Amino acid sequence: MLEGIIMEKINQQNGLYEQFLKYSYWDLKELFKKAKTKEEQDFYMNLSNMVLQKEQKRTISK
């Protein structure tokens, strides 16, 4: 039973990551602008920083 719950959470996390990959830096900046709370702004800013870091690593490795 517990193993099934854990696997379901892992699948949801993988789905969350796949959703994150669909957003561009600019998409996340727009979501930041529309955020209603400071916490929500921080969340979108952190995600946009992750996208930038990923792009930097890709550029450096070329």
Buried (B, 14 or more C-beta within 10 A) or exposed (E): EEEEEEEEEEEEEEEEEEEEEEBEBEBBBBBBEEBEEEEEBEBBBEBBEBBEEEEEEEEEEE
